[in-house]
Amino acid sequence: MKNHERFAYNLTKLLFATETTQRELARATGVAVATISRWVNAESIPNIYHAEKIADYFDLTLDELLN
């Protein structure tokens, strides 16, 4: 599984498990909803700054988020 696909899978799983919408995560991380959509669809991955914001939002370490 490629990094983009792994991250997309993990993010999708987190969004579903916490009943968080892409819009809510976009607001919390300061990115556009379209950006969250690209991450969920494995079209791109966040930079380290936004990955840390996502990890913080879900109360995870970066390792937990990315692996």
NULO-983588 format. One record per residue: x, y, z of N, C-alpha, C, O, CB in turn; residue in three letters. Coordinates in Angstrom, 3 decimals. Glycine has a CB too. Example, Ala and Ser with C-alpha at 12.3 -4.5 7.8 and 13.67 -1.06 7.14 Angstrom:
site n.px = 13.190 | n.py = -5.690 | n.pz = 7.800 | ca.px = 12.300 | ca.py = -4.500 | ca.pz = 7.800 | c.px = 13.200 | c.py = -3.300 | c.pz = 7.800 | o.px = 14.236 | o.py = -3.319 | o.pz = 8.465 | cb.px = 11.308 | cb.py = -4.473 | cb.pz = 9.046 | r = ala;
site n.px = 12.850 | n.py = -2.250 | n.pz = 7.080 | ca.px = 13.670 | ca.py = -1.060 | ca.pz = 7.140 | c.px = 12.900 | c.py = 0.030 | c.pz = 7.870 | o.px = 13.409 | o.py = 1.138 | o.pz = 8.039 | cb.px = 14.084 | cb.py = -0.598 | cb.pz = 5.725 | r = ser;
END
This chain:
site n.px = 0.850 | n.py = -1.181 | n.pz = 0.000 | ca.px = 0.000 | ca.py = 0.000 | ca.pz = 0.000 | c.px = 0.896 | c.py = 1.244 | c.pz = 0.000 | o.px = 1.826 | o.py = 1.341 | o.pz = 0.800 | cb.px = -0.967 | cb.py = -0.002 | cb.pz = 1.233 | r = met;
site n.px = 0.616 | n.py = 2.181 | n.pz = -0.889 | ca.px = 1.381 | ca.py = 3.416 | ca.pz = -0.985 | c.px = 1.051 | c.py = 4.337 | c.pz = 0.191 | o.px = 0.009 | o.py = 4.199 | o.pz = 0.832 | cb.px = 1.097 | cb.py = 4.126 | cb.pz = -2.323 | r = lys;
site n.px = 1.963 | n.py = 5.283 | n.pz = 0.462 | ca.px = 1.755 | ca.py = 6.220 | ca.pz = 1.570 | c.px = 0.439 | c.py = 6.977 | c.pz = 1.441 | o.px = -0.275 | o.py = 7.152 | o.pz = 2.429 | cb.px = 2.907 | cb.py = 7.209 | cb.pz = 1.641 | r = asn;
site n.px = 0.113 | n.py = 7.428 | n.pz = 0.230 | ca.px = -1.141 | ca.py = 8.162 | ca.pz = 0.018 | c.px = -2.338 | c.py = 7.278 | c.pz = 0.386 | o.px = -3.278 | o.py = 7.725 | o.pz = 1.043 | cb.px = -1.255 | cb.py = 8.640 | cb.pz = -1.459 | r = his;
site n.px = -2.281 | n.py = 6.033 | n.pz = -0.044 | ca.px = -3.392 | ca.py = 5.113 | ca.pz = 0.210 | c.px = -3.495 | c.py = 4.771 | c.pz = 1.692 | o.px = -4.595 | o.py = 4.697 | o.pz = 2.238 | cb.px = -3.222 | cb.py = 3.830 | cb.pz = -0.613 | r = glu;
site n.px = -2.362 | n.py = 4.565 | n.pz = 2.338 | ca.px = -2.367 | ca.py = 4.250 | ca.pz = 3.775 | c.px = -2.944 | c.py = 5.410 | c.pz = 4.576 | o.px = -3.777 | o.py = 5.215 | o.pz = 5.461 | cb.px = -0.938 | cb.py = 3.924 | cb.pz = 4.268 | r = arg;
site n.px = -2.488 | n.py = 6.627 | n.pz = 4.253 | ca.px = -3.005 | ca.py = 7.787 | ca.pz = 4.976 | c.px = -4.498 | c.py = 7.952 | c.pz = 4.725 | o.px = -5.257 | o.py = 8.219 | o.pz = 5.656 | cb.px = -2.251 | cb.py = 9.061 | cb.pz = 4.563 | r = phe;
site n.px = -4.923 | n.py = 7.795 | n.pz = 3.479 | ca.px = -6.346 | ca.py = 7.926 | ca.pz = 3.147 | c.px = -7.177 | c.py = 6.907 | c.pz = 3.925 | o.px = -8.240 | o.py = 7.235 | o.pz = 4.452 | cb.px = -6.568 | cb.py = 7.745 | cb.pz = 1.628 | r = ala;
site n.px = -6.691 | n.py = 5.689 | n.pz = 3.992 | ca.px = -7.400 | ca.py = 4.635 | ca.pz = 4.735 | c.px = -7.503 | c.py = 5.018 | c.pz = 6.215 | o.px = -8.584 | o.py = 4.952 | o.pz = 6.800 | cb.px = -6.671 | cb.py = 3.263 | cb.pz = 4.577 | r = tyr;
site n.px = -6.387 | n.py = 5.414 | n.pz = 6.814 | ca.px = -6.384 | ca.py = 5.775 | ca.pz = 8.237 | c.px = -7.304 | c.py = 6.960 | c.pz = 8.513 | o.px = -8.061 | o.py = 6.948 | o.pz = 9.484 | cb.px = -4.961 | cb.py = 6.103 | cb.pz = 8.701 | r = asn;
site n.px = -7.240 | n.py = 7.982 | n.pz = 7.661 | ca.px = -8.068 | ca.py = 9.163 | ca.pz = 7.870 | c.px = -9.545 | c.py = 8.829 | c.pz = 7.714 | o.px = -10.369 | o.py = 9.274 | o.pz = 8.514 | cb.px = -7.673 | cb.py = 10.270 | cb.pz = 6.894 | r = leu;
site n.px = -9.883 | n.py = 8.062 | n.pz = 6.709 | ca.px = -11.276 | ca.py = 7.665 | ca.pz = 6.502 | c.px = -11.795 | c.py = 6.878 | c.pz = 7.694 | o.px = -12.914 | o.py = 7.097 | o.pz = 8.157 | cb.px = -11.416 | cb.py = 6.836 | cb.pz = 5.221 | r = thr;
site n.px = -10.980 | n.py = 5.969 | n.pz = 8.181 | ca.px = -11.359 | ca.py = 5.165 | ca.pz = 9.349 | c.px = -11.584 | c.py = 6.060 | c.pz = 10.572 | o.px = -12.550 | o.py = 5.866 | o.pz = 11.309 | cb.px = -10.270 | cb.py = 4.108 | cb.pz = 9.654 | r = lys;
site n.px = -10.708 | n.py = 7.028 | n.pz = 10.787 | ca.px = -10.854 | ca.py = 7.946 | ca.pz = 11.921 | c.px = -12.107 | c.py = 8.805 | c.pz = 11.793 | o.px = -12.848 | o.py = 8.979 | o.pz = 12.760 | cb.px = -9.624 | cb.py = 8.842 | cb.pz = 12.036 | r = leu;
site n.px = -12.337 | n.py = 9.332 | n.pz = 10.617 | ca.px = -13.533 | ca.py = 10.159 | ca.pz = 10.408 | c.px = -14.798 | c.py = 9.356 | c.pz = 10.701 | o.px = -15.713 | o.py = 9.846 | o.pz = 11.362 | cb.px = -13.573 | cb.py = 10.705 | cb.pz = 8.962 | r = leu;
site n.px = -14.841 | n.py = 8.133 | n.pz = 10.210 | ca.px = -16.009 | ca.py = 7.281 | ca.pz = 10.425 | c.px = -16.166 | c.py = 6.927 | c.pz = 11.911 | o.px = -17.258 | o.py = 7.035 | o.pz = 12.469 | cb.px = -15.896 | cb.py = 5.997 | cb.pz = 9.581 | r = phe;
site n.px = -15.079 | n.py = 6.510 | n.pz = 12.536 | ca.px = -15.133 | ca.py = 6.061 | ca.pz = 13.936 | c.px = -15.544 | c.py = 7.178 | c.pz = 14.888 | o.px = -16.200 | o.py = 6.927 | o.pz = 15.899 | cb.px = -13.781 | cb.py = 5.508 | cb.pz = 14.361 | r = ala;
site n.px = -15.160 | n.py = 8.404 | n.pz = 14.567 | ca.px = -15.465 | ca.py = 9.534 | ca.pz = 15.455 | c.px = -16.666 | c.py = 10.345 | c.pz = 14.979 | o.px = -17.039 | o.py = 11.343 | o.pz = 15.595 | cb.px = -14.256 | cb.py = 10.442 | cb.pz = 15.570 | r = thr;
site n.px = -17.269 | n.py = 9.899 | n.pz = 13.869 | ca.px = -18.404 | ca.py = 10.609 | ca.pz = 13.276 | c.px = -18.073 | c.py = 12.078 | c.pz = 13.013 | o.px = -18.901 | o.py = 12.965 | o.pz = 13.219 | cb.px = -19.625 | cb.py = 10.506 | cb.pz = 14.191 | r = glu;
site n.px = -16.854 | n.py = 12.309 | n.pz = 12.556 | ca.px = -16.383 | ca.py = 13.646 | ca.pz = 12.210 | c.px = -16.578 | c.py = 13.860 | c.pz = 10.719 | o.px = -16.245 | o.py = 12.989 | o.pz = 9.915 | cb.px = -14.891 | cb.py = 13.840 | cb.pz = 12.609 | r = thr;
site n.px = -17.111 | n.py = 15.006 | n.pz = 10.350 | ca.px = -17.274 | ca.py = 15.300 | ca.pz = 8.927 | c.px = -15.988 | c.py = 15.903 | c.pz = 8.376 | o.px = -15.140 | o.py = 16.400 | o.pz = 9.117 | cb.px = -18.468 | cb.py = 16.260 | cb.pz = 8.695 | r = thr;
site n.px = -15.874 | n.py = 15.845 | n.pz = 7.074 | ca.px = -14.720 | ca.py = 16.472 | ca.pz = 6.426 | c.px = -14.732 | c.py = 17.976 | c.pz = 6.692 | o.px = -13.676 | o.py = 18.584 | o.pz = 6.866 | cb.px = -14.723 | cb.py = 16.190 | cb.pz = 4.897 | r = gln;
site n.px = -15.898 | n.py = 18.564 | n.pz = 6.724 | ca.px = -16.017 | ca.py = 19.998 | ca.pz = 7.006 | c.px = -15.501 | c.py = 20.330 | c.pz = 8.412 | o.px = -14.799 | o.py = 21.325 | o.pz = 8.595 | cb.px = -17.485 | cb.py = 20.451 | cb.pz = 6.861 | r = arg;
site n.px = -15.845 | n.py = 19.503 | n.pz = 9.400 | ca.px = -15.369 | ca.py = 19.740 | ca.pz = 10.768 | c.px = -13.845 | c.py = 19.641 | c.pz = 10.841 | o.px = -13.192 | o.py = 20.463 | o.pz = 11.484 | cb.px = -16.012 | cb.py = 18.733 | cb.pz = 11.744 | r = glu;
site n.px = -13.290 | n.py = 18.637 | n.pz = 10.183 | ca.px = -11.836 | ca.py = 18.478 | ca.pz = 10.197 | c.px = -11.165 | c.py = 19.627 | c.pz = 9.447 | o.px = -10.103 | o.py = 20.098 | o.pz = 9.855 | cb.px = -11.434 | cb.py = 17.125 | cb.pz = 9.573 | r = leu;
site n.px = -11.767 | n.py = 20.070 | n.pz = 8.374 | ca.px = -11.218 | ca.py = 21.202 | ca.pz = 7.624 | c.px = -11.149 | c.py = 22.448 | c.pz = 8.504 | o.px = -10.139 | o.py = 23.151 | o.pz = 8.513 | cb.px = -12.068 | cb.py = 21.482 | cb.pz = 6.370 | r = ala;
site n.px = -12.204 | n.py = 22.714 | n.pz = 9.227 | ca.px = -12.215 | ca.py = 23.882 | ca.pz = 10.134 | c.px = -11.144 | c.py = 23.746 | c.pz = 11.206 | o.px = -10.448 | o.py = 24.712 | o.pz = 11.517 | cb.px = -13.602 | cb.py = 24.046 | cb.pz = 10.799 | r = arg;
site n.px = -11.012 | n.py = 22.557 | n.pz = 11.768 | ca.px = -10.056 | ca.py = 22.328 | ca.pz = 12.857 | c.px = -8.601 | c.py = 22.427 | c.pz = 12.398 | o.px = -7.720 | o.py = 22.784 | o.pz = 13.181 | cb.px = -10.299 | cb.py = 20.965 | cb.pz = 13.474 | r = ala;
site n.px = -8.358 | n.py = 22.113 | n.pz = 11.145 | ca.px = -6.981 | ca.py = 22.101 | ca.pz = 10.649 | c.px = -6.646 | c.py = 23.310 | c.pz = 9.795 | o.px = -5.487 | o.py = 23.512 | o.pz = 9.432 | cb.px = -6.736 | cb.py = 20.852 | cb.pz = 9.856 | r = thr;
site n.px = -7.653 | n.py = 24.121 | n.pz = 9.468 | ca.px = -7.403 | ca.py = 25.336 | ca.pz = 8.704 | c.px = -7.166 | c.py = 25.112 | c.pz = 7.223 | o.px = -6.469 | o.py = 25.893 | o.pz = 6.576 | cb.px = -6.242 | cb.py = 26.037 | cb.pz = 9.271 | r = gly;
site n.px = -7.747 | n.py = 24.042 | n.pz = 6.684 | ca.px = -7.627 | ca.py = 23.784 | ca.pz = 5.247 | c.px = -9.021 | c.py = 23.748 | c.pz = 4.633 | o.px = -10.024 | o.py = 23.693 | o.pz = 5.346 | cb.px = -6.867 | cb.py = 22.447 | cb.pz = 4.976 | r = val;
site n.px = -9.072 | n.py = 23.779 | n.pz = 3.320 | ca.px = -10.344 | ca.py = 23.713 | ca.pz = 2.611 | c.px = -10.907 | c.py = 22.296 | c.pz = 2.656 | o.px = -10.157 | o.py = 21.326 | o.pz = 2.768 | cb.px = -10.174 | cb.py = 24.174 | cb.pz = 1.156 | r = ala;
site n.px = -12.213 | n.py = 22.183 | n.pz = 2.571 | ca.px = -12.871 | ca.py = 20.878 | ca.pz = 2.517 | c.px = -12.343 | c.py = 20.085 | c.pz = 1.325 | o.px = -12.186 | o.py = 18.867 | o.pz = 1.405 | cb.px = -14.413 | cb.py = 21.038 | cb.pz = 2.426 | r = val;
site n.px = -12.072 | n.py = 20.769 | n.pz = 0.232 | ca.px = -11.531 | ca.py = 20.099 | ca.pz = -0.955 | c.px = -10.184 | c.py = 19.438 | c.pz = -0.663 | o.px = -9.870 | o.py = 18.387 | o.pz = -1.223 | cb.px = -11.380 | cb.py = 21.099 | cb.pz = -2.104 | r = ala;
site n.px = -9.404 | n.py = 20.046 | n.pz = 0.199 | ca.px = -8.111 | ca.py = 19.467 | ca.pz = 0.580 | c.px = -8.321 | c.py = 18.190 | c.pz = 1.370 | o.px = -7.645 | o.py = 17.190 | o.pz = 1.125 | cb.px = -7.280 | cb.py = 20.472 | cb.pz = 1.402 | r = thr;
site n.px = -9.252 | n.py = 18.211 | n.pz = 2.317 | ca.px = -9.571 | ca.py = 16.996 | ca.pz = 3.086 | c.px = -10.029 | c.py = 15.910 | c.pz = 2.123 | o.px = -9.629 | o.py = 14.753 | o.pz = 2.254 | cb.px = -10.673 | cb.py = 17.277 | cb.pz = 4.167 | r = ile;
site n.px = -10.860 | n.py = 16.272 | n.pz = 1.165 | ca.px = -11.345 | ca.py = 15.318 | ca.pz = 0.176 | c.px = -10.191 | c.py = 14.690 | c.pz = -0.604 | o.px = -10.196 | o.py = 13.485 | o.pz = -0.856 | cb.px = -12.317 | cb.py = 16.002 | cb.pz = -0.784 | r = ser;
site n.px = -9.211 | n.py = 15.492 | n.pz = -0.985 | ca.px = -8.046 | ca.py = 14.948 | ca.pz = -1.701 | c.px = -7.268 | c.py = 13.984 | c.pz = -0.824 | o.px = -6.750 | o.py = 12.982 | o.pz = -1.317 | cb.px = -7.123 | cb.py = 16.082 | cb.pz = -2.175 | r = arg;
site n.px = -7.177 | n.py = 14.269 | n.pz = 0.470 | ca.px = -6.487 | ca.py = 13.354 | ca.pz = 1.385 | c.px = -7.271 | c.py = 12.046 | c.pz = 1.518 | o.px = -6.682 | o.py = 10.966 | o.pz = 1.486 | cb.px = -6.298 | cb.py = 14.012 | cb.pz = 2.777 | r = trp;
site n.px = -8.587 | n.py = 12.137 | n.pz = 1.664 | ca.px = -9.442 | ca.py = 10.958 | ca.pz = 1.818 | c.px = -9.429 | c.py = 10.098 | c.pz = 0.549 | o.px = -9.529 | o.py = 8.873 | o.pz = 0.621 | cb.px = -10.885 | cb.py = 11.384 | cb.pz = 2.153 | r = val;
site n.px = -9.306 | n.py = 10.741 | n.pz = -0.597 | ca.px = -9.306 | ca.py = 10.027 | ca.pz = -1.873 | c.px = -7.909 | c.py = 9.633 | c.pz = -2.349 | o.px = -7.736 | o.py = 9.211 | o.pz = -3.492 | cb.px = -9.967 | cb.py = 10.873 | cb.pz = -2.921 | r = asn;
site n.px = -6.920 | n.py = 9.771 | n.pz = -1.477 | ca.px = -5.526 | ca.py = 9.381 | ca.pz = -1.759 | c.px = -4.938 | c.py = 10.122 | c.pz = -2.959 | o.px = -4.084 | o.py = 9.589 | o.pz = -3.668 | cb.px = -5.445 | cb.py = 7.881 | cb.pz = -2.005 | r = ala;
site n.px = -5.395 | n.py = 11.346 | n.pz = -3.181 | ca.px = -4.846 | ca.py = 12.163 | ca.pz = -4.262 | c.px = -3.632 | c.py = 12.949 | c.pz = -3.800 | o.px = -2.796 | o.py = 13.346 | o.pz = -4.612 | cb.px = -5.905 | cb.py = 13.116 | cb.pz = -4.799 | r = glu;
site n.px = -3.536 | n.py = 13.173 | n.pz = -2.497 | ca.px = -2.385 | ca.py = 13.857 | ca.pz = -1.905 | c.px = -2.337 | c.py = 13.519 | c.pz = -0.424 | o.px = -3.242 | o.py = 12.879 | o.pz = 0.111 | cb.px = -2.465 | cb.py = 15.403 | cb.pz = -2.124 | r = ser;
site n.px = -1.280 | n.py = 13.952 | n.pz = 0.223 | ca.px = -1.152 | ca.py = 13.763 | ca.pz = 1.672 | c.px = -0.797 | c.py = 15.111 | c.pz = 2.299 | o.px = -0.234 | o.py = 15.976 | o.pz = 1.628 | cb.px = -0.063 | cb.py = 12.674 | cb.pz = 2.015 | r = ile;
site n.px = -1.118 | n.py = 15.292 | n.pz = 3.558 | ca.px = -0.834 | ca.py = 16.588 | ca.pz = 4.194 | c.px = 0.662 | c.py = 16.767 | c.pz = 4.454 | o.px = 1.418 | o.py = 15.802 | o.pz = 4.562 | cb.px = -1.611 | cb.py = 16.716 | cb.pz = 5.516 | r = pro;
site n.px = 1.059 | n.py = 18.034 | n.pz = 4.550 | ca.px = 2.423 | ca.py = 18.310 | ca.pz = 4.982 | c.px = 2.515 | c.py = 18.042 | c.pz = 6.487 | o.px = 1.502 | o.py = 17.776 | o.pz = 7.133 | cb.px = 2.838 | cb.py = 19.784 | cb.pz = 4.642 | r = asn;
site n.px = 3.695 | n.py = 18.110 | n.pz = 7.030 | ca.px = 3.910 | ca.py = 17.757 | ca.pz = 8.440 | c.px = 3.099 | c.py = 18.660 | c.pz = 9.371 | o.px = 2.591 | o.py = 18.191 | o.pz = 10.390 | cb.px = 5.403 | cb.py = 17.852 | cb.pz = 8.791 | r = ile;
site n.px = 2.972 | n.py = 19.935 | n.pz = 9.042 | ca.px = 2.209 | ca.py = 20.863 | ca.pz = 9.867 | c.px = 0.750 | c.py = 20.409 | c.pz = 9.988 | o.px = 0.200 | o.py = 20.352 | o.pz = 11.088 | cb.px = 2.281 | cb.py = 22.282 | cb.pz = 9.280 | r = tyr;
site n.px = 0.136 | n.py = 20.092 | n.pz = 8.858 | ca.px = -1.264 | ca.py = 19.677 | ca.pz = 8.890 | c.px = -1.421 | c.py = 18.261 | c.pz = 9.441 | o.px = -2.430 | o.py = 17.957 | o.pz = 10.078 | cb.px = -1.867 | cb.py = 19.760 | cb.pz = 7.493 | r = his;
site n.px = -0.451 | n.py = 17.405 | n.pz = 9.209 | ca.px = -0.501 | ca.py = 16.059 | ca.pz = 9.798 | c.px = -0.494 | c.py = 16.150 | c.pz = 11.318 | o.px = -1.213 | o.py = 15.408 | o.pz = 11.986 | cb.px = 0.692 | cb.py = 15.198 | cb.pz = 9.307 | r = ala;
site n.px = 0.310 | n.py = 17.052 | n.pz = 11.868 | ca.px = 0.325 | ca.py = 17.242 | ca.pz = 13.326 | c.px = -1.011 | c.py = 17.768 | c.pz = 13.829 | o.px = -1.486 | o.py = 17.346 | o.pz = 14.883 | cb.px = 1.448 | cb.py = 18.206 | cb.pz = 13.729 | r = glu;
site n.px = -1.624 | n.py = 18.689 | n.pz = 13.082 | ca.px = -2.939 | ca.py = 19.215 | ca.pz = 13.475 | c.px = -3.999 | c.py = 18.113 | c.pz = 13.463 | o.px = -4.853 | o.py = 18.056 | o.pz = 14.348 | cb.px = -3.361 | cb.py = 20.361 | cb.pz = 12.536 | r = lys;
site n.px = -3.938 | n.py = 17.246 | n.pz = 12.461 | ca.px = -4.881 | ca.py = 16.127 | ca.pz = 12.389 | c.px = -4.655 | c.py = 15.177 | c.pz = 13.559 | o.px = -5.608 | o.py = 14.758 | o.pz = 14.215 | cb.px = -4.737 | cb.py = 15.372 | cb.pz = 11.047 | r = ile;
site n.px = -3.408 | n.py = 14.841 | n.pz = 13.818 | ca.px = -3.089 | ca.py = 13.954 | ca.pz = 14.945 | c.px = -3.593 | c.py = 14.558 | c.pz = 16.255 | o.px = -4.193 | o.py = 13.856 | o.pz = 17.070 | cb.px = -1.561 | cb.py = 13.698 | cb.pz = 15.024 | r = ala;
site n.px = -3.355 | n.py = 15.843 | n.pz = 16.461 | ca.px = -3.832 | ca.py = 16.512 | ca.pz = 17.678 | c.px = -5.356 | c.py = 16.474 | c.pz = 17.765 | o.px = -5.913 | o.py = 16.227 | o.pz = 18.834 | cb.px = -3.338 | cb.py = 17.968 | cb.pz = 17.717 | r = asp;
site n.px = -6.025 | n.py = 16.718 | n.pz = 16.652 | ca.px = -7.480 | ca.py = 16.726 | ca.pz = 16.637 | c.px = -8.043 | c.py = 15.383 | c.pz = 17.094 | o.px = -9.015 | o.py = 15.333 | o.pz = 17.847 | cb.px = -7.993 | cb.py = 17.063 | cb.pz = 15.240 | r = tyr;
site n.px = -7.424 | n.py = 14.299 | n.pz = 16.634 | ca.px = -7.891 | ca.py = 12.963 | ca.pz = 17.000 | c.px = -7.186 | c.py = 12.402 | c.pz = 18.232 | o.px = -7.367 | o.py = 11.235 | o.pz = 18.579 | cb.px = -7.697 | cb.py = 12.022 | cb.pz = 15.839 | r = phe;
site n.px = -6.377 | n.py = 13.241 | n.pz = 18.893 | ca.px = -5.646 | ca.py = 12.849 | ca.pz = 20.101 | c.px = -4.756 | c.py = 11.630 | c.pz = 19.836 | o.px = -4.773 | o.py = 10.655 | o.pz = 20.588 | cb.px = -6.629 | cb.py = 12.546 | cb.pz = 21.246 | r = asp;
site n.px = -3.980 | n.py = 11.707 | n.pz = 18.753 | ca.px = -3.068 | ca.py = 10.641 | ca.pz = 18.366 | c.px = -1.661 | c.py = 11.190 | c.pz = 18.235 | o.px = -1.466 | o.py = 12.402 | o.pz = 18.145 | cb.px = -3.515 | cb.py = 9.987 | cb.pz = 17.050 | r = leu;
site n.px = -0.685 | n.py = 10.302 | n.pz = 18.226 | ca.px = 0.667 | ca.py = 10.688 | ca.pz = 17.855 | c.px = 0.750 | c.py = 10.642 | c.pz = 16.334 | o.px = -0.110 | o.py = 10.059 | o.pz = 15.674 | cb.px = 1.741 | cb.py = 9.751 | cb.pz = 18.522 | r = thr;
site n.px = 1.787 | n.py = 11.257 | n.pz = 15.785 | ca.px = 1.978 | ca.py = 11.169 | ca.pz = 14.336 | c.px = 2.185 | c.py = 9.736 | c.pz = 13.903 | o.px = 1.685 | o.py = 9.327 | o.pz = 12.854 | cb.px = 3.164 | cb.py = 12.020 | cb.pz = 13.896 | r = leu;
site n.px = 2.914 | n.py = 8.964 | n.pz = 14.693 | ca.px = 3.110 | ca.py = 7.537 | ca.pz = 14.380 | c.px = 1.780 | c.py = 6.805 | c.pz = 14.272 | o.px = 1.560 | o.py = 6.036 | o.pz = 13.336 | cb.px = 3.984 | cb.py = 6.867 | cb.pz = 15.451 | r = asp;
site n.px = 0.898 | n.py = 7.047 | n.pz = 15.229 | ca.px = -0.399 | ca.py = 6.384 | ca.pz = 15.214 | c.px = -1.217 | c.py = 6.804 | c.pz = 13.995 | o.px = -1.917 | o.py = 5.983 | o.pz = 13.402 | cb.px = -1.168 | cb.py = 6.694 | cb.pz = 16.498 | r = glu;
site n.px = -1.132 | n.py = 8.063 | n.pz = 13.627 | ca.px = -1.878 | ca.py = 8.570 | ca.pz = 12.483 | c.px = -1.351 | c.py = 8.000 | c.pz = 11.175 | o.px = -2.126 | o.py = 7.648 | o.pz = 10.286 | cb.px = -1.820 | cb.py = 10.087 | cb.pz = 12.448 | r = leu;
site n.px = -0.036 | n.py = 7.909 | n.pz = 11.061 | ca.px = 0.563 | ca.py = 7.546 | ca.pz = 9.781 | c.px = 0.778 | c.py = 6.061 | c.pz = 9.580 | o.px = 1.012 | o.py = 5.628 | o.pz = 8.452 | cb.px = 1.852 | cb.py = 8.233 | cb.pz = 9.636 | r = leu;
site n.px = 0.707 | n.py = 5.274 | n.pz = 10.626 | ca.px = 0.953 | ca.py = 3.827 | ca.pz = 10.492 | c.px = -0.293 | c.py = 2.998 | c.pz = 10.665 | o.px = -0.236 | o.py = 1.772 | o.pz = 10.579 | cb.px = 1.977 | cb.py = 3.380 | cb.pz = 11.492 | r = asn;
END
